Amino acid sequence: MHRIILVFFYCSLISILLSCGNTSREDNRTVFYLNLDQNLTSLDPAFARNQNAIWMINQVFNGLVQVDSQLNILPCIAKSWEMSDDHLEYTFHLRTDVFFHDHQLFPKGKGRRVTASDFVYSFYRLIDPEVASSGGWIFSDKVKDINNFIALNDSTFQIKLIKPFPAFMNLLSTQYCAVVPREIVAHYGKDFRSHPVGTGPFKFKYWKEDEVLVFLKNEHYWEKDKGRQLPYLDAVKVSFISDKQSAFMNFLKKELDFFDKVDGSYRDDILTKSGKMTAKYKGKFQLRKGPYLCTEYVGILVDTNVAIAKRSPLKYKKIRQAINYAIDKPKLIKYLRNGVGIPATSGFIPQGMPGYDSTAVKGYHYDPQKAARLLAEAGFPNGKGMPELTLNTSTNYKDLIEFIQAELHSIGIMVKVDASPSASLRDLMSKNEVNFFRGSWIADYPDGENYLAMFYSKNKVPNGPNYTAYYNDKFDRLFEQSYYVANNEQRYKLYQQMDNMVIEYANIVPIFYDQSVIMTQNNISGYVINPLNLMILKTVRKN
């Protein structure tokens, strides 16, 4: 009888979800409504390469470990683990009560138990050339082949690295490292992207691309919150309205429970210049801000073996430092971003990252007089005799770059702005074909190594992200040394030393550390924000 009632409940719920409008409130089902303004590329963890994919994959799948709101590593499917003294061998002890979602391809349609061999299969997929995962970088330089992943028995999984990597546990918290069932992936092949089966708090039900996506509660989910079964929601329904203004209007009409895009077209309507909610919306919904591990910056190509860098006045360090001093970052954040963001007056590693310390890494504060003095010392008093610079940006950041253009003009540096589509700019950056460019770096995992890798000489383009072509032997030695320092506090000190070196050399102009802005309806509770801006819906309640 219980199963008949449950089937009736979910059939009824599905018919509601696939109908138009937000009717679930009348039926006492707790359905969480949200919108994604860009298409969803995949629900396969091996292709968790953008925020929308990461957000949705995180609802359906689990990995060995997970992070809390402070980015501490917590157990997930692995209930405990240990590592060898040389930090090359990690052994994980798996829970025995975690099951894949029910699916007709399993015997009797019942989800089977997750075992260590599932992790061997899932992790090898990331480096399997036939899969061509966008997450290959996770393991490509850390293991040799599938033999580095070992199922000692059903509940003991081992990874053997070819070299130490202190941030390895952080790396394992990414959605790329979720576990998938071999037989389901083998059946669907590439179409597993639209037929996902995981172990997460929600199970996949329906996806009509660019229109609607539906997840239902996993009634057999293993995780509990203070003894209470998770998740609390019955379902999640995702719409794909590309026009942010229209989506915001739906949020105001309470047709969406969640909204996270404070776009330029309506930013002033929601936020004051100091970043507070406007009086117009006080009490109508909840608005929260928090650190987001993303550094917005301007990069400068500094390898004078490259012709465009050799010909540019940006090859002089004093000019690069002058640029850093010439930009009023608090003013930019106040007037262009309505207080969303933190002035990047420390290093390249952003606020919110474990180990961030503004007292240990000294960056640049607004000082136009000092900027002018440095410009004169470089041989260009008030910019006299200095060739015009071209600052490349993507079209959606043109306003920010035009602000920087005006700031530099005020000390005599003439700048022309060249705006192009994001993909085109990324292509030029990956070939060292732009000398002065706007960029952003979002953390893939919560460790400062993720940011400093941009300046490691072995990460030169096109195979790595060293877009400024910064090559420094001492930096490289410290970077490589950090791989052998297991103690976090000691490793953070090395990170701070490297960050200071890059900032002093001024091949990078950090503009601001980003913040996430989350809006939810007043009847939503339990949505926890975190510096990775990772969506976690399993603890959300809707009253």
C-alpha positions as CSV (number, residue, x, y, z in Angstrom):
1,M,0.0,0.0,0.0
2,H,2.8,2.4,0.9
3,R,4.5,1.9,-2.5
4,I,1.2,2.5,-4.3
5,I,0.6,5.8,-2.4
6,L,4.2,6.8,-3.1
7,V,3.9,6.1,-6.9
8,F,0.6,8.1,-7.0
9,F,2.2,11.0,-5.2
10,Y,5.1,11.2,-7.6
11,C,3.0,10.7,-10.7
12,S,0.7,13.5,-9.5
13,L,3.7,15.7,-8.7
14,I,5.3,15.1,-12.2
15,S,2.1,16.2,-14.0
16,I,2.1,19.4,-11.9
17,L,5.8,20.1,-12.6
18,L,5.4,19.7,-16.4
19,S,2.5,22.0,-16.5
20,C,2.9,25.8,-16.7
21,G,3.0,28.0,-13.7
22,N,3.9,27.5,-10.1
23,T,0.8,25.6,-8.8
24,S,2.6,23.4,-6.3
25,R,1.9,25.7,-3.4
26,E,-1.8,24.8,-3.6
27,D,-1.0,21.1,-3.4
28,N,1.4,21.2,-0.4
29,R,4.3,19.8,-2.4
30,T,7.6,21.6,-1.8
31,V,8.9,22.3,-5.2
32,F,11.9,24.6,-5.5
33,Y,11.8,26.8,-8.7
34,L,14.9,28.3,-10.2
35,N,16.1,29.7,-13.5
36,L,19.3,29.2,-15.5
37,D,19.9,32.0,-18.0
38,Q,22.2,29.9,-20.1
39,N,21.8,26.5,-21.6
40,L,22.8,23.4,-19.6
41,T,25.7,21.6,-21.4
42,S,25.7,18.3,-19.6
43,L,24.6,16.4,-16.5
44,D,27.6,14.0,-16.8
45,P,30.1,14.7,-14.0
46,A,33.0,14.1,-16.5
47,F,31.9,17.4,-18.2
48,A,31.2,19.6,-15.1
49,R,33.0,22.5,-16.7
50,N,30.8,25.5,-16.1
51,Q,28.6,26.8,-13.2
52,N,25.3,25.6,-14.5
53,A,26.6,22.1,-15.0
54,I,28.3,22.1,-11.6
55,W,25.1,23.3,-9.9
56,M,22.8,20.7,-11.4
57,I,25.3,17.8,-11.2
58,N,25.8,18.6,-7.4
59,Q,22.1,17.8,-6.9
60,V,22.2,14.3,-8.5
61,F,25.7,13.0,-7.6
62,N,28.1,12.6,-4.7
63,G,31.8,12.1,-4.4
64,L,34.2,10.8,-1.8
65,V,34.3,14.1,0.1
66,Q,32.4,17.4,0.2
67,V,33.0,20.9,1.5
68,D,31.1,22.9,4.1
69,S,30.3,26.6,4.0
70,Q,33.9,27.4,5.2
71,L,35.4,25.1,2.6
72,N,36.5,22.5,5.1
73,I,36.7,19.0,3.7
74,L,34.0,16.7,5.2
75,P,33.2,13.0,4.6
76,C,30.7,12.1,2.0
77,I,30.6,8.6,0.5
78,A,34.1,8.1,2.1
79,K,33.4,8.0,5.9
80,S,37.1,8.2,6.7
81,W,40.5,8.1,5.0
82,E,44.2,8.1,5.7
83,M,47.3,9.0,3.7
84,S,50.8,7.6,3.7
85,D,53.8,9.4,5.2
86,D,55.0,10.4,1.7
87,H,51.6,11.7,0.8
88,L,51.5,9.5,-2.3
89,E,48.9,6.9,-1.2
90,Y,45.4,7.8,-0.1
91,T,43.1,5.1,1.3
92,F,39.3,5.7,1.6
93,H,36.9,3.7,3.6
94,L,33.4,3.9,2.0
95,R,30.0,3.9,3.5
96,T,28.0,0.7,2.9
97,D,24.6,2.4,2.8
98,V,25.0,4.5,-0.4
99,F,22.9,3.3,-3.4
100,F,22.6,4.6,-6.9
101,H,19.2,5.9,-7.9
102,D,16.6,3.3,-9.0
103,H,16.8,2.6,-12.8
104,Q,15.3,-0.1,-15.0
105,L,18.8,-1.2,-16.1
106,F,19.6,-2.4,-12.5
107,P,18.2,-5.8,-11.4
108,K,14.5,-5.4,-10.5
109,G,14.9,-1.7,-11.2
110,K,16.5,-1.1,-7.8
111,G,19.6,1.0,-7.4
112,R,22.6,-1.1,-6.4
113,R,25.2,-0.3,-3.7
114,V,28.2,1.9,-4.5
115,T,31.5,0.0,-4.3
116,A,35.2,0.9,-4.6
117,S,35.2,-0.4,-8.2
118,D,32.7,2.3,-9.1
119,F,35.3,4.9,-8.1
120,V,38.0,3.2,-10.1
121,Y,35.7,3.4,-13.1
122,S,34.5,6.9,-12.5
123,F,38.0,8.4,-11.9
124,Y,39.6,6.6,-14.9
125,R,36.8,8.1,-17.1
126,L,38.4,11.5,-16.4
127,I,41.7,10.5,-18.1
128,D,40.3,8.1,-20.6
129,P,41.1,9.6,-24.1
130,E,37.9,8.0,-25.5
131,V,35.8,10.0,-23.0
132,A,37.7,13.2,-23.6
133,S,36.5,14.7,-20.3
134,S,37.0,18.4,-19.7
135,G,38.2,17.3,-16.2
136,G,41.2,15.4,-17.4
137,W,43.5,17.9,-15.6
138,I,42.3,16.5,-12.3
139,F,44.4,13.4,-12.6
140,S,46.4,13.7,-15.8
141,D,49.7,14.8,-14.1
142,K,49.0,12.9,-10.8
143,V,48.5,9.3,-11.9
144,K,50.0,7.2,-14.7
145,D,47.0,5.1,-15.7
146,I,44.0,3.1,-14.4
147,N,46.3,1.0,-12.2
148,N,46.8,4.0,-9.9
149,F,43.1,3.6,-8.8
150,I,42.6,0.4,-6.7
151,A,39.6,-1.3,-5.2
152,L,41.2,-3.2,-2.3
153,N,37.7,-4.6,-1.5
154,D,34.1,-3.4,-2.0
155,S,34.4,-0.7,0.7
156,T,38.1,0.3,0.5
157,F,39.4,2.5,-2.4
158,Q,42.9,3.6,-2.9
159,I,44.6,6.2,-5.1
160,K,48.4,6.1,-5.7
161,L,49.9,9.4,-6.9
162,I,53.1,9.7,-8.9
163,K,54.0,13.0,-7.0
164,P,52.6,14.7,-3.9
165,F,49.8,17.2,-4.2
166,P,48.8,18.8,-0.9
167,A,45.5,20.2,-2.2
168,F,44.5,16.7,-3.4
169,M,41.6,16.3,-1.0
170,N,40.2,19.7,-2.1
171,L,40.5,18.5,-5.7
172,L,38.4,15.4,-4.8
173,S,35.6,17.7,-3.7
174,T,34.9,18.9,-7.2
175,Q,31.9,17.6,-9.1
176,Y,34.2,16.0,-11.7
177,C,35.0,13.4,-9.0
178,A,31.4,12.2,-8.5
179,V,30.8,8.5,-8.7
180,V,28.8,7.1,-11.7
181,P,27.5,3.5,-12.4
182,R,29.5,1.7,-15.1
183,E,26.5,-0.2,-16.5
184,I,24.3,2.9,-16.9
185,V,27.1,4.9,-18.6
186,A,27.9,2.0,-20.9
187,H,24.3,1.7,-21.9
188,Y,23.8,5.4,-22.7
189,G,27.3,6.3,-23.9
190,K,27.5,10.0,-24.7
191,D,23.8,10.3,-23.9
192,F,24.5,9.8,-20.2
193,R,24.7,13.6,-20.2
194,S,20.9,13.6,-20.5
195,H,20.2,10.4,-18.6
196,P,22.2,10.8,-15.4
197,V,22.0,8.3,-12.5
198,G,23.8,9.2,-9.3
199,T,23.6,8.8,-5.6
200,G,22.7,12.4,-4.7
201,P,19.7,13.9,-2.8
202,F,17.7,14.3,-6.1
203,K,17.2,12.0,-8.9
204,F,16.8,13.0,-12.6
205,K,13.3,12.9,-14.1
206,Y,13.0,15.0,-17.2
207,W,14.9,17.4,-19.3
208,K,13.7,19.3,-22.4
209,E,16.8,21.2,-23.4
210,D,16.6,25.0,-23.0
211,E,13.1,24.7,-21.7
212,V,12.7,22.7,-18.5
213,L,14.6,20.4,-16.2
214,V,13.0,18.4,-13.3
215,F,14.6,16.5,-10.4
216,L,12.6,14.5,-7.8
217,K,13.5,13.8,-4.2
218,N,15.6,10.7,-3.8
219,E,13.5,9.0,-1.2
220,H,16.3,6.5,-0.4
221,Y,19.0,9.2,0.1
222,W,21.6,8.2,2.7
223,E,22.5,11.5,4.3
224,K,20.7,12.9,7.3
225,D,20.5,16.4,9.0
226,K,20.5,15.9,12.8
227,G,18.8,12.6,12.4
228,R,16.2,13.9,9.8
229,Q,16.1,12.4,6.3
230,L,17.4,14.7,3.5
231,P,16.4,16.3,1.3
232,Y,13.5,18.3,2.6
233,L,12.2,19.4,-0.8
234,D,10.0,17.1,-2.9
235,A,11.3,18.3,-6.3
236,V,13.3,20.9,-8.1
237,K,12.1,22.5,-11.3
238,V,14.5,24.6,-13.5
239,S,13.5,27.0,-16.3
240,F,15.8,28.4,-18.9
241,I,14.8,32.0,-19.5
242,S,17.8,33.7,-21.1
243,D,16.5,37.3,-20.6
244,K,17.6,38.2,-17.1
245,Q,15.1,41.0,-16.7
246,S,12.2,38.6,-17.5
247,A,13.5,36.1,-15.1
248,F,13.8,38.7,-12.4
249,M,10.2,39.7,-13.0
250,N,9.2,36.1,-12.5
251,F,11.1,36.1,-9.2
252,L,9.2,39.2,-8.1
253,K,5.9,37.5,-9.0
254,K,7.1,34.6,-6.8
255,E,7.2,32.2,-9.7
256,L,10.9,31.5,-8.8
257,D,12.2,30.7,-5.3
258,F,15.8,31.7,-6.1
259,F,17.6,34.3,-8.1
260,D,21.3,35.1,-8.3
261,K,21.9,37.5,-11.1
262,V,22.1,41.2,-10.2
263,D,22.5,42.4,-13.8
264,G,23.3,45.9,-14.9
265,S,19.9,46.6,-16.4
266,Y,18.2,46.3,-13.0
267,R,21.1,46.5,-10.5
268,D,20.1,50.0,-9.3
269,D,16.6,48.8,-8.7
270,I,17.7,46.1,-6.3
271,L,20.9,47.5,-4.7
272,T,22.0,50.9,-3.4
273,K,25.5,52.1,-4.3
274,S,26.7,50.7,-1.0
275,G,25.4,47.2,-1.8
276,K,22.4,47.2,0.4
277,M,18.9,46.2,-0.6
278,T,16.8,49.2,-1.8
279,A,13.9,50.4,0.3
280,K,11.6,49.3,-2.5
281,Y,12.2,45.7,-1.8
282,K,12.9,45.7,1.9
283,G,11.0,42.7,3.4
284,K,9.8,41.4,0.1
285,F,12.5,38.8,-0.3
286,Q,15.9,37.8,1.3
287,L,19.2,39.1,-0.1
288,R,22.6,37.9,1.0
289,K,26.1,38.5,-0.1
290,G,29.3,36.5,0.5
291,P,32.8,36.0,-0.8
292,Y,33.1,34.2,-4.1
293,L,36.4,32.7,-5.1
294,C,36.9,34.8,-8.3
295,T,39.5,37.4,-9.0
296,E,38.8,40.0,-11.7
297,Y,42.0,41.3,-13.1
298,V,43.9,43.0,-15.9
299,G,46.8,40.9,-17.3
300,I,50.0,42.2,-18.9
301,L,52.2,40.0,-21.2
302,V,55.7,40.3,-19.8
303,D,57.8,37.9,-21.9
304,T,59.9,40.2,-24.1
305,N,60.7,37.3,-26.4
306,V,57.2,37.8,-27.7
307,A,57.2,40.6,-30.2
308,I,54.1,42.5,-29.0
309,A,55.6,42.6,-25.4
310,K,59.1,43.6,-26.7
311,R,57.6,46.6,-28.5
312,S,55.3,47.7,-25.7
313,P,56.1,50.2,-22.9
314,L,54.4,47.7,-20.6
315,K,57.7,45.9,-20.5
316,Y,58.8,48.4,-17.9
317,K,57.9,47.4,-14.4
318,K,57.4,51.0,-13.2
319,I,54.7,51.5,-15.8
320,R,52.9,48.3,-14.8
321,Q,53.1,49.4,-11.1
322,A,51.8,52.9,-12.1
323,I,48.8,51.2,-13.7
324,N,48.1,49.3,-10.4
325,Y,48.2,52.6,-8.4
326,A,46.1,54.5,-10.9
327,I,42.8,52.6,-10.5
328,D,40.3,53.7,-7.8
329,K,38.9,50.2,-7.1
330,P,36.4,51.2,-4.3
331,K,34.9,53.8,-6.7
332,L,34.6,51.2,-9.5
333,I,32.9,48.8,-7.2
334,K,30.5,51.4,-5.8
335,Y,29.4,53.0,-9.1
336,L,29.7,50.1,-11.6
337,R,28.8,47.2,-9.3
338,N,26.6,48.7,-6.6
339,G,28.9,47.6,-3.9
340,V,29.2,44.0,-5.1
341,G,32.9,43.0,-4.8
342,I,35.9,43.6,-2.5
343,P,38.7,45.9,-3.8
344,A,41.7,43.7,-4.7
345,T,44.2,45.6,-2.6
346,S,46.1,42.4,-1.5
347,G,47.3,39.7,-3.8
348,F,45.9,37.6,-6.7
349,I,44.5,34.9,-4.3
350,P,41.0,36.2,-3.3
351,Q,39.4,36.9,0.0
352,G,37.5,33.8,1.1
353,M,40.2,31.4,0.2
354,P,41.7,29.5,3.1
355,G,45.1,31.1,3.8
356,Y,44.1,34.6,2.5
357,D,45.8,37.2,4.6
358,S,45.7,40.9,3.6
359,T,48.4,41.7,6.2
360,A,50.9,39.2,4.7
361,V,50.4,40.1,1.0
362,K,50.7,43.8,0.2
363,G,49.0,45.0,-2.9
364,Y,48.2,48.4,-4.4
365,H,45.9,51.0,-3.0
366,Y,44.7,54.0,-5.1
367,D,47.5,56.5,-5.2
368,P,47.5,58.6,-8.4
369,Q,50.4,60.8,-7.2
370,K,52.6,57.7,-6.8
371,A,51.4,56.4,-10.2
372,A,52.4,59.7,-11.9
373,R,55.8,59.6,-10.2
374,L,56.5,56.0,-11.4
375,L,55.4,57.0,-14.9
376,A,57.9,59.9,-14.8
377,E,60.7,57.7,-13.5
378,A,60.0,55.3,-16.4
379,G,60.7,58.1,-18.8
380,F,57.2,59.2,-19.6
381,P,56.3,62.2,-17.5
382,N,52.5,62.7,-17.6
383,G,52.5,60.0,-20.3
384,K,54.5,62.2,-22.7
385,G,56.1,60.2,-25.5
386,M,54.3,57.0,-24.4
387,P,52.6,55.0,-27.2
388,E,48.9,54.3,-27.0
389,L,48.0,51.0,-25.4
390,T,45.3,48.6,-26.5
391,L,43.3,47.0,-23.7
392,N,41.4,43.9,-24.8
393,T,38.2,42.9,-23.1
394,S,35.1,40.8,-23.7
395,T,32.1,42.7,-24.7
396,N,30.2,42.1,-21.4
397,Y,32.9,43.8,-19.4
398,K,33.3,46.9,-21.6
399,D,31.9,49.3,-18.9
400,L,34.5,48.1,-16.4
401,I,37.3,48.5,-18.8
402,E,36.2,51.9,-20.0
403,F,36.3,53.0,-16.3
404,I,39.9,51.7,-16.2
405,Q,40.6,53.5,-19.5
406,A,39.5,56.8,-17.9
407,E,41.5,56.3,-14.8
408,L,44.7,55.7,-16.8
409,H,43.9,58.7,-19.0
410,S,43.9,60.9,-15.9
411,I,47.6,60.2,-15.3
412,G,48.5,60.5,-19.0
413,I,48.3,56.9,-20.2
414,M,46.3,56.7,-23.5
415,V,44.4,53.5,-23.9
416,K,42.2,52.2,-26.7
417,V,39.6,49.6,-25.7
418,D,39.2,46.6,-28.0
419,A,36.0,44.6,-27.2
420,S,35.4,41.1,-28.6
421,P,33.4,38.0,-27.7
422,S,34.6,36.1,-24.7
423,A,35.6,33.0,-26.7
424,S,37.7,35.1,-29.1
425,L,39.5,36.9,-26.3
426,R,40.2,33.5,-24.5
427,D,41.7,32.2,-27.8
428,L,44.0,35.2,-28.1
429,M,45.1,34.9,-24.5
430,S,45.8,31.2,-24.9
431,K,48.3,32.1,-27.7
432,N,50.0,35.1,-26.0
433,E,48.6,37.3,-28.8
434,V,47.2,40.0,-26.5
435,N,49.5,42.3,-24.5
436,F,47.0,44.0,-22.2
437,F,43.8,42.2,-21.4
438,R,40.9,41.8,-18.9
439,G,40.5,38.4,-17.3
440,S,39.0,36.5,-14.4
441,W,40.0,33.4,-12.5
442,I,37.4,31.3,-10.7
443,A,38.6,28.7,-8.3
444,D,38.1,25.1,-9.4
445,Y,38.9,23.9,-5.9
446,P,39.5,25.7,-2.6
447,D,43.3,26.0,-2.5
448,G,45.6,28.9,-3.4
449,E,47.7,26.7,-5.6
450,N,44.8,27.0,-8.1
451,Y,45.6,30.7,-8.5
452,L,49.4,30.5,-8.3
453,A,49.5,27.9,-11.1
454,M,48.8,30.8,-13.5
455,F,52.3,32.0,-13.0
456,Y,54.2,28.7,-13.0
457,S,56.5,28.6,-16.0
458,K,55.6,25.0,-16.9
459,N,52.0,26.2,-17.4
460,K,52.9,28.3,-20.4
461,V,50.2,28.6,-23.1
462,P,48.6,26.9,-25.0
463,N,48.6,24.0,-22.6
464,G,48.4,26.0,-19.4
465,P,47.0,29.3,-18.0
466,N,50.2,31.4,-17.8
467,Y,48.6,34.1,-19.9
468,T,51.0,36.8,-18.8
469,A,54.1,34.6,-19.7
470,Y,55.6,35.2,-16.2
471,Y,58.7,33.1,-15.9
472,N,60.6,33.3,-12.6
473,D,63.0,30.5,-11.4
474,K,62.6,31.4,-7.7
475,F,58.8,31.4,-8.0
476,D,59.0,28.0,-9.7
477,R,61.2,26.6,-6.9
478,L,58.7,27.8,-4.3
479,F,55.7,26.5,-6.3
480,E,57.3,23.0,-6.6
481,Q,58.4,23.1,-2.9
482,S,54.8,23.7,-1.8
483,Y,53.8,20.3,-3.2
484,Y,55.9,18.7,-0.4
485,V,54.5,20.8,2.4
486,A,51.6,19.0,4.0
487,N,51.1,21.5,6.9
488,N,48.5,24.0,5.7
489,E,49.8,27.0,7.6
490,Q,53.4,26.4,6.4
491,R,52.1,26.0,2.8
492,Y,50.1,29.2,3.0
493,K,53.2,31.1,4.0
494,L,54.8,29.9,0.7
495,Y,51.7,30.9,-1.2
496,Q,51.9,34.4,0.4
497,Q,55.6,34.7,-0.6
498,M,54.7,33.7,-4.2
499,D,51.7,36.0,-4.3
500,N,53.9,39.0,-3.1
501,M,56.4,38.2,-5.9
502,V,53.8,38.4,-8.6
503,I,52.2,41.5,-7.2
504,E,55.5,43.3,-7.0
505,Y,56.4,42.4,-10.6
506,A,53.0,43.8,-11.6
507,N,52.3,41.5,-14.5
508,I,48.8,41.3,-13.0
509,V,46.5,44.2,-12.0
510,P,43.9,42.7,-9.5
511,I,40.8,44.7,-9.7
512,F,38.3,43.1,-7.3
513,Y,37.5,39.9,-5.5
514,D,34.0,39.0,-6.5
515,Q,31.0,38.3,-4.2
516,S,28.0,36.2,-4.9
517,V,24.6,37.7,-4.4
518,I,21.8,35.3,-3.5
519,M,18.1,36.2,-3.4
520,T,15.5,33.8,-2.1
521,Q,11.8,34.1,-1.3
522,N,10.9,34.7,2.4
523,N,9.5,31.2,2.8
524,I,12.9,29.6,1.8
525,S,15.3,28.6,4.6
526,G,18.5,26.4,4.7
527,Y,20.1,27.8,1.6
528,V,23.8,28.0,2.7
529,I,26.1,30.3,0.7
530,N,29.8,29.4,0.3
531,P,32.9,30.9,-1.4
532,L,32.7,28.4,-4.3
533,N,29.2,29.6,-5.0
534,L,28.2,26.0,-5.1
535,M,24.4,25.3,-5.1
536,I,23.4,22.9,-2.3
537,L,19.7,22.2,-2.2
538,K,19.6,19.1,0.1
539,T,19.2,21.2,3.2
540,V,16.7,23.8,1.8
541,R,13.2,24.0,3.2
542,K,10.2,25.7,1.7
543,N,7.5,26.6,4.1
